[in-house]
Amino acid sequence: MARRRTTRRRTVAWVVGGAGAAIVLVVGAVLFQPWLLFVDVRVADRIPSSQTTAPDVVEPVEMAAPTVEDATSAAPAGPRDLLAGSLISHEHETSGSVRIIENPDGTRQVALVGLETSNGPDVHVWLSAGPVVEGRDGWYTAASYDHVDLGPLRGNLGDQLYDIPAEVDLSTFRTVDLWCERFGVSFGAAALS
């Protein structure tokens, strides 16, 4: 009789332990999504060029002096870079460059150019008022400062554009941060100048 009780207790302990382990594995898989480390998502947005090409041959042309009306009615020449920086690694190996582009219509965009980082759950592109700090201390810096969330990171590789709301003051938000909201950690960041 005592032997049956001991066997029954062991069986119950194994069943409870197995069920507990299964629950921990399922919760861990849902939370960490480890399969994302093995999946790359490439984005290939067309990044506007801020350079203008000169014509091959320039012929001298006699021109009249511009008037005030000519200066105000001239169409914008094209997109121009306002700020730029290079991404550094934080919690995940990250590289690429960042440009803040102003389009002829006055809209602004963050361009991630040549981005390479790990794929992860719930990573967002932030404009942050915080500094870029290298090393492990930089992993958590952005959360302590005001930020503007430009949306989820659409891929971990390639070129990507994110619209900047018109009211954002770029003199305040001088950092781009790839922020994992699920774990409160930076994948990488760039100081803009």
Backbone as JSON, one array per atom type, in Angstrom:
{
  "sequence": "MARRRTTRRRTVAWVVGGAGAAIVLVVGAVLFQPWLLFVDVRVADRIPSSQTTAPDVVEPVEMAAPTVEDATSAAPAGPRDLLAGSLISHEHETSGSVRIIENPDGTRQVALVGLETSNGPDVHVWLSAGPVVEGRDGWYTAASYDHVDLGPLRGNLGDQLYDIPAEVDLSTFRTVDLWCERFGVSFGAAALS",
  "N": [[0.82, -1.19, 0.0], [1.9, 1.27, 0.84], [3.83, 1.47, -1.04], [2.34, 1.87, -3.4], [1.23, 4.36, -2.89], [3.53, 5.96, -2.87], [4.41, 5.6, -5.51], [2.2, 6.66, -6.85], [2.34, 9.32, -5.94], [4.77, 10.08, -7.07], [4.11, 9.88, -9.78], [2.09, 11.83, -9.97], [3.64, 14.05, -9.3], [5.45, 14.09, -11.48], [3.63, 14.54, -13.58], [2.54, 17.05, -12.86], [4.92, 18.55, -12.77], [5.76, 18.26, -15.47], [3.61, 19.51, -16.8], [3.89, 22.08, -15.78], [6.43, 22.75, -16.81], [5.83, 22.71, -19.54], [4.06, 24.87, -19.71], [5.76, 26.98, -19.0], [7.56, 26.85, -21.18], [5.83, 27.48, -23.33], [4.93, 30.08, -22.64], [7.43, 31.38, -22.57], [8.21, 31.07, -25.27], [6.22, 32.56, -26.59], [6.67, 35.08, -25.49], [9.47, 35.68, -25.96], [9.91, 34.96, -28.63], [11.92, 33.32, -30.1], [12.46, 32.28, -32.64], [12.57, 34.4, -34.37], [15.19, 35.26, -34.46], [16.33, 33.8, -36.44], [15.2, 34.55, -38.77], [15.25, 36.72, -41.44], [14.14, 39.91, -42.49], [13.93, 41.78, -45.27], [13.82, 45.12, -46.36], [13.18, 47.35, -48.99], [12.91, 50.24, -49.5], [12.64, 53.11, -51.62], [15.01, 55.4, -51.28], [15.1, 58.86, -51.21], [17.36, 60.79, -53.13], [19.57, 63.31, -52.13], [21.27, 64.65, -53.65], [22.05, 66.61, -56.48], [22.35, 66.17, -59.95], [24.7, 67.47, -62.16], [24.37, 68.98, -65.4], [25.82, 67.53, -68.39], [26.98, 69.23, -70.31], [27.45, 72.63, -70.09], [26.12, 75.48, -71.26], [26.86, 78.88, -71.76], [24.52, 81.26, -70.7], [22.78, 84.22, -71.1], [21.38, 85.94, -68.48], [18.67, 87.57, -66.89], [18.6, 89.69, -63.99], [17.39, 88.21, -60.99], [14.09, 88.67, -59.73], [12.13, 89.68, -56.83], [9.71, 88.33, -56.93], [10.38, 86.13, -58.54], [12.12, 84.73, -56.86], [10.45, 83.9, -54.75], [8.55, 82.32, -56.0], [9.84, 80.17, -57.05], [10.23, 76.71, -57.5], [10.95, 74.18, -55.04], [14.19, 72.72, -55.07], [14.66, 69.98, -54.61], [14.78, 66.96, -52.57], [16.43, 67.37, -49.38], [19.12, 66.77, -47.15], [18.8, 67.05, -43.69], [19.89, 66.21, -41.26], [22.26, 63.72, -40.15], [23.64, 60.48, -39.33], [25.46, 57.67, -37.9], [24.59, 54.32, -37.17], [25.1, 52.68, -34.06], [25.92, 49.69, -32.25], [23.86, 48.25, -29.75], [22.13, 46.31, -27.66], [21.88, 44.34, -29.6], [23.87, 43.4, -32.43], [24.28, 46.01, -34.63], [24.18, 47.98, -37.58], [24.61, 50.56, -40.09], [23.35, 53.56, -41.69], [21.78, 56.73, -40.87], [19.53, 59.11, -42.08], [18.01, 62.3, -41.96], [15.57, 63.51, -43.89], [14.37, 66.25, -45.73], [11.65, 66.79, -47.71], [10.68, 68.3, -50.89], [8.06, 69.26, -50.5], [8.03, 69.95, -47.85], [7.59, 67.96, -45.97], [9.06, 65.61, -43.69], [11.35, 62.89, -43.27], [12.66, 59.93, -41.7], [15.38, 58.15, -42.8], [16.55, 54.96, -42.9], [19.44, 53.59, -43.85], [20.98, 50.96, -45.47], [20.58, 49.24, -43.31], [21.42, 46.84, -40.87], [20.55, 44.53, -38.57], [19.47, 42.49, -35.78], [16.5, 40.53, -36.04], [13.59, 41.06, -34.14], [11.13, 40.93, -31.47], [8.58, 43.35, -31.49], [10.05, 45.76, -32.11], [10.67, 49.18, -32.44], [10.96, 52.3, -34.27], [12.38, 55.06, -32.97], [12.46, 58.59, -32.45], [14.52, 60.25, -30.33], [15.04, 62.26, -27.4], [17.19, 61.8, -25.9], [20.75, 61.18, -25.25], [23.18, 59.37, -27.26], [24.61, 56.6, -25.95], [27.44, 54.66, -25.72], [28.09, 51.12, -25.41], [27.0, 48.84, -22.78], [25.56, 50.48, -20.97], [24.18, 52.18, -22.67], [22.09, 50.69, -23.61], [19.69, 51.11, -22.29], [19.2, 53.81, -22.2], [17.48, 55.49, -23.84], [14.85, 55.17, -22.89], [14.62, 56.81, -20.72], [14.16, 59.35, -21.56], [12.26, 61.87, -23.37], [10.45, 60.81, -26.25], [9.58, 60.15, -29.7], [7.53, 57.93, -31.23], [7.93, 56.42, -34.25], [6.85, 54.25, -35.39], [6.54, 50.63, -35.92], [9.54, 48.77, -36.58], [10.06, 47.81, -39.84], [11.56, 45.85, -41.01], [14.61, 43.95, -40.61], [16.75, 44.34, -42.21], [18.19, 46.33, -44.86], [16.89, 49.24, -46.68], [14.9, 51.84, -45.38], [12.04, 53.99, -44.92], [10.57, 56.37, -42.73], [7.91, 58.38, -41.75], [8.04, 61.63, -40.31], [6.22, 63.29, -37.88], [4.75, 66.54, -38.42], [4.87, 68.35, -36.28], [7.11, 67.72, -34.78], [10.05, 68.72, -33.18], [13.11, 68.95, -34.4], [15.39, 69.95, -33.24], [15.27, 69.19, -30.66], [14.87, 66.39, -30.65], [17.33, 64.49, -31.29], [18.32, 61.97, -31.75], [18.17, 58.76, -33.22], [16.63, 55.8, -32.4], [16.52, 52.3, -32.22], [14.21, 50.65, -30.76], [13.29, 48.08, -28.6], [10.26, 47.47, -27.53], [9.01, 45.46, -26.06], [10.97, 44.36, -24.34], [12.21, 46.59, -23.32], [14.69, 47.7, -24.27], [17.46, 48.93, -26.19], [18.23, 48.19, -29.55], [20.01, 49.4, -31.23], [21.48, 52.64, -31.97], [21.61, 56.04, -33.26], [23.37, 59.06, -33.23], [22.43, 62.25, -34.29], [23.67, 64.73, -36.47]],
  "CA": [[0.0, 0.0, 0.0], [2.79, 2.43, 0.93], [4.53, 1.54, -2.32], [1.4, 2.45, -4.37], [1.13, 5.8, -2.6], [4.77, 6.58, -3.31], [4.37, 5.58, -6.97], [1.17, 7.62, -7.25], [2.87, 10.66, -5.69], [5.78, 10.34, -8.1], [3.4, 10.08, -11.05], [1.45, 13.14, -9.88], [4.72, 15.04, -9.33], [5.93, 14.15, -12.86], [2.6, 15.16, -14.41], [2.5, 18.48, -12.5], [6.18, 19.14, -13.24], [5.72, 18.31, -16.94], [2.65, 20.54, -17.19], [4.51, 23.37, -15.44], [7.49, 23.0, -17.78], [5.19, 23.02, -20.82], [3.52, 26.23, -19.6], [6.91, 27.88, -19.04], [8.05, 26.87, -22.56], [4.89, 28.19, -24.19], [5.01, 31.5, -22.28], [8.74, 31.85, -23.03], [8.2, 31.16, -26.74], [5.37, 33.69, -26.98], [7.3, 36.33, -25.05], [10.78, 35.92, -26.56], [9.85, 34.66, -30.06], [13.31, 33.05, -30.48], [12.58, 31.97, -34.06], [12.86, 35.62, -35.12], [16.64, 35.39, -34.62], [16.74, 33.04, -37.63], [14.41, 35.04, -39.9], [15.59, 38.07, -41.86], [13.15, 40.6, -43.29], [14.6, 42.84, -46.01], [12.97, 46.18, -46.88], [13.92, 48.09, -50.03], [12.27, 51.51, -49.85], [13.43, 54.01, -52.47], [15.46, 56.54, -50.48], [15.36, 60.01, -52.09], [18.72, 61.31, -53.17], [19.6, 64.75, -51.9], [22.28, 65.21, -54.54], [21.56, 66.93, -57.81], [23.38, 65.92, -60.94], [24.95, 68.6, -63.06], [24.32, 68.59, -66.81], [27.12, 67.22, -68.98], [27.51, 70.41, -70.98], [26.79, 73.85, -69.64], [26.32, 76.56, -72.22], [26.61, 80.17, -71.12], [23.24, 81.86, -71.03], [22.64, 85.54, -70.52], [20.18, 85.91, -67.65], [18.29, 88.82, -66.23], [18.69, 89.62, -62.53], [16.15, 87.69, -60.43], [13.23, 89.6, -59.0], [11.59, 89.12, -55.59], [8.67, 87.39, -57.3], [11.04, 84.92, -59.01], [12.7, 84.02, -55.72], [9.42, 83.27, -53.92], [7.73, 81.38, -56.75], [10.66, 79.07, -57.53], [9.92, 75.41, -56.88], [12.09, 73.61, -54.32], [15.09, 71.97, -55.93], [14.55, 68.54, -54.38], [14.99, 66.6, -51.17], [17.72, 67.76, -48.82], [19.43, 66.16, -45.86], [18.87, 67.98, -42.57], [20.77, 65.62, -40.25], [22.71, 62.37, -40.49], [24.44, 59.81, -38.31], [25.72, 56.24, -38.09], [24.08, 53.46, -36.1], [26.03, 51.88, -33.26], [25.27, 48.52, -31.65], [23.55, 48.17, -28.33], [21.88, 44.94, -27.23], [22.1, 43.49, -30.77], [24.79, 43.95, -33.43], [23.5, 46.9, -35.51], [24.97, 48.9, -38.39], [23.89, 51.3, -41.12], [23.35, 55.0, -41.47], [20.48, 57.37, -40.71], [19.43, 60.47, -42.63], [16.74, 63.01, -41.85], [15.38, 64.11, -45.21], [13.25, 67.17, -45.92], [11.18, 66.72, -49.09], [10.3, 69.6, -51.43], [6.77, 69.71, -49.96], [8.2, 70.29, -46.44], [7.51, 66.79, -45.09], [10.36, 65.09, -43.29], [11.39, 61.45, -43.08], [13.86, 59.25, -41.25], [15.81, 57.12, -43.73], [17.53, 53.99, -42.42], [20.12, 53.2, -45.08], [21.9, 49.84, -45.26], [20.38, 48.72, -41.95], [21.64, 45.43, -40.55], [20.39, 44.25, -37.15], [18.72, 41.26, -35.55], [15.06, 40.64, -36.01], [13.15, 40.9, -32.76], [9.72, 41.23, -31.25], [8.11, 44.66, -31.06], [11.09, 46.79, -32.23], [10.13, 50.4, -33.02], [11.89, 53.37, -34.61], [12.11, 56.23, -32.12], [13.27, 59.8, -32.36], [14.68, 60.41, -28.89], [15.72, 63.46, -26.9], [18.34, 61.35, -25.11], [22.03, 61.02, -25.94], [23.6, 58.01, -27.62], [25.65, 56.15, -25.04], [27.99, 53.39, -26.19], [28.22, 50.05, -24.43], [25.82, 48.31, -22.1], [24.79, 51.58, -20.38], [23.35, 52.75, -23.72], [20.97, 49.8, -23.9], [18.47, 51.54, -21.61], [19.19, 55.28, -22.11], [16.37, 56.17, -24.53], [13.6, 55.09, -22.12], [14.62, 57.85, -19.69], [13.99, 60.65, -22.21], [11.12, 62.01, -24.27], [10.67, 60.21, -27.56], [8.47, 60.09, -30.65], [7.5, 56.61, -31.85], [7.61, 56.54, -35.67], [6.2, 53.01, -35.83], [7.33, 49.4, -35.84], [10.59, 48.51, -37.56], [9.41, 46.96, -40.84], [12.48, 44.78, -41.36], [15.89, 44.09, -39.93], [17.78, 44.57, -43.22], [17.85, 47.14, -46.02], [16.63, 50.68, -46.65], [13.53, 52.07, -44.93], [11.62, 55.36, -44.67], [9.54, 56.58, -41.71], [7.46, 59.77, -41.74], [8.17, 62.39, -39.06], [5.1, 64.24, -37.74], [5.11, 67.94, -38.68], [5.1, 69.11, -35.05], [8.33, 67.27, -34.09], [11.15, 69.68, -33.19], [14.35, 68.19, -34.57], [16.45, 70.46, -32.38], [15.12, 68.46, -29.4], [14.97, 64.94, -30.88], [18.54, 64.38, -32.1], [18.79, 60.59, -31.74], [17.29, 57.72, -33.72], [16.84, 54.62, -31.59], [15.75, 51.1, -32.56], [13.84, 50.31, -29.39], [12.45, 46.9, -28.38], [9.31, 47.84, -26.48], [8.7, 44.31, -25.22], [11.99, 44.14, -23.32], [12.74, 47.87, -22.83], [16.12, 47.74, -24.56], [17.81, 49.44, -27.51], [19.02, 47.32, -30.42], [21.07, 50.25, -31.75], [21.08, 54.05, -31.99], [22.47, 56.95, -34.01], [23.33, 60.49, -32.89], [22.25, 63.01, -35.53], [24.3, 66.06, -36.49]],
  "C": [[0.87, 1.27, 0.0], [3.53, 2.62, -0.4], [3.64, 2.18, -3.39], [1.28, 3.96, -4.16], [2.36, 6.54, -3.1], [4.8, 6.66, -4.84], [3.37, 6.6, -7.49], [1.67, 9.06, -7.05], [3.92, 11.04, -6.74], [5.13, 10.64, -9.45], [2.75, 11.46, -11.07], [2.53, 14.24, -9.97], [5.26, 15.19, -10.75], [4.92, 14.84, -13.77], [2.55, 16.67, -14.14], [3.77, 19.18, -12.98], [6.22, 19.28, -14.75], [4.78, 19.39, -17.43], [3.23, 21.93, -16.92], [5.61, 23.73, -16.44], [6.91, 23.37, -19.14], [4.65, 24.45, -20.82], [4.66, 27.25, -19.69], [7.46, 27.98, -20.47], [7.13, 27.66, -23.48], [4.95, 29.7, -23.91], [6.33, 32.09, -22.77], [8.79, 32.02, -24.54], [7.38, 32.35, -27.21], [6.05, 35.01, -26.65], [8.58, 36.64, -25.83], [10.81, 35.73, -28.07], [11.25, 34.36, -30.61], [13.49, 32.73, -31.96], [12.89, 33.2, -34.9], [14.36, 35.83, -35.34], [17.14, 34.71, -35.89], [15.99, 33.48, -38.88], [14.83, 36.47, -40.2], [14.46, 38.64, -42.71], [13.84, 41.81, -43.93], [13.55, 43.82, -46.54], [13.8, 46.98, -47.88], [13.14, 49.33, -50.46], [13.2, 52.31, -50.75], [13.76, 55.26, -51.65], [15.75, 57.7, -51.42], [16.81, 60.46, -51.99], [18.66, 62.82, -52.94], [20.64, 65.42, -52.78], [21.63, 65.52, -55.88], [22.69, 66.69, -58.8], [23.49, 67.11, -61.87], [24.83, 68.13, -64.49], [25.73, 68.36, -67.35], [27.77, 68.45, -69.6], [26.73, 71.62, -70.5], [27.13, 74.94, -70.64], [26.04, 77.88, -71.53], [25.3, 80.76, -71.64], [23.18, 83.22, -70.35], [21.32, 85.56, -69.75], [19.93, 87.28, -67.05], [18.42, 88.63, -64.72], [17.36, 89.12, -61.97], [15.39, 88.78, -59.68], [12.75, 88.93, -57.73], [10.54, 88.07, -55.92], [9.27, 86.07, -57.77], [11.56, 84.09, -57.85], [11.62, 83.3, -54.91], [8.61, 82.24, -54.69], [8.53, 80.18, -57.26], [10.31, 77.8, -56.77], [11.15, 74.91, -56.13], [12.9, 72.72, -55.25], [14.94, 70.46, -55.78], [14.76, 68.24, -52.91], [16.35, 67.07, -50.68], [17.88, 67.09, -47.46], [19.51, 67.25, -44.8], [19.89, 67.51, -41.54], [21.18, 64.23, -40.71], [23.52, 61.8, -39.34], [24.62, 58.35, -38.66], [25.21, 55.46, -36.89], [25.22, 52.76, -35.38], [25.22, 50.74, -32.64], [25.0, 48.75, -30.18], [23.34, 46.71, -27.99], [22.09, 43.93, -28.37], [23.06, 44.19, -31.73], [23.98, 44.73, -34.46], [24.45, 47.81, -36.27], [24.09, 49.52, -39.46], [23.98, 52.78, -40.83], [21.92, 55.52, -41.42], [20.57, 58.76, -41.33], [18.06, 61.02, -42.28], [16.61, 63.81, -43.13], [14.19, 65.06, -45.16], [12.9, 67.15, -47.4], [10.78, 68.11, -49.59], [8.98, 70.15, -50.88], [6.84, 70.05, -48.47], [8.07, 69.12, -45.49], [8.91, 66.28, -44.82], [10.25, 63.59, -43.04], [12.72, 61.02, -42.47], [14.15, 58.18, -42.28], [16.84, 56.24, -43.03], [18.16, 53.4, -43.68], [21.11, 52.08, -44.76], [21.78, 49.24, -43.87], [20.69, 47.22, -41.89], [21.54, 45.29, -39.04], [19.7, 42.92, -37.0], [17.24, 41.54, -35.65], [14.63, 40.43, -34.56], [11.7, 41.27, -32.6], [9.5, 42.69, -30.84], [9.21, 45.74, -31.06], [10.48, 47.98, -32.98], [11.25, 51.38, -33.35], [11.47, 54.59, -33.81], [13.01, 57.38, -32.52], [13.33, 60.11, -30.87], [15.39, 61.72, -28.56], [16.97, 63.08, -26.1], [19.61, 61.24, -25.93], [22.24, 59.58, -26.36], [24.77, 57.66, -26.71], [26.14, 54.79, -25.53], [28.05, 52.38, -25.05], [26.9, 49.68, -23.77], [24.95, 49.41, -21.46], [23.84, 52.2, -21.39], [22.12, 51.93, -24.06], [19.65, 50.37, -23.38], [18.27, 53.06, -21.61], [17.92, 55.9, -22.66], [15.08, 56.18, -23.71], [13.5, 56.2, -21.08], [14.36, 59.24, -20.26], [12.71, 60.66, -23.05], [11.46, 61.37, -25.6], [9.41, 60.32, -28.4], [8.58, 58.75, -31.34], [7.05, 56.78, -33.3], [6.98, 55.27, -36.23], [7.12, 51.81, -35.7], [8.4, 49.33, -36.94], [10.04, 47.49, -38.55], [10.29, 45.8, -41.29], [13.81, 45.01, -40.69], [17.05, 44.32, -40.9], [17.28, 45.55, -44.27], [17.62, 48.61, -45.74], [15.15, 50.92, -46.33], [13.28, 53.55, -44.67], [10.49, 55.4, -43.64], [9.2, 58.06, -41.67], [7.61, 60.38, -40.35], [6.98, 63.34, -38.97], [5.59, 65.68, -37.84], [5.49, 68.69, -37.41], [6.39, 68.73, -34.31], [9.45, 68.28, -34.29], [12.47, 68.91, -33.25], [15.53, 68.76, -33.79], [16.4, 69.78, -31.01], [15.39, 66.97, -29.58], [16.11, 64.67, -31.86], [19.14, 62.97, -32.12], [17.73, 59.72, -32.41], [17.64, 56.45, -32.96], [15.96, 53.48, -32.1], [15.43, 50.42, -31.24], [12.9, 49.1, -29.35], [11.52, 47.21, -27.21], [8.99, 46.68, -25.55], [9.68, 44.14, -24.08], [12.64, 45.42, -22.81], [14.23, 48.0, -23.04], [16.33, 48.24, -26.0], [18.6, 48.4, -28.27], [20.23, 48.11, -30.96], [20.57, 51.68, -31.84], [22.08, 54.85, -32.81], [22.28, 58.37, -33.51], [23.3, 61.25, -34.21], [22.95, 64.36, -35.42], [24.31, 66.57, -37.91]]
}
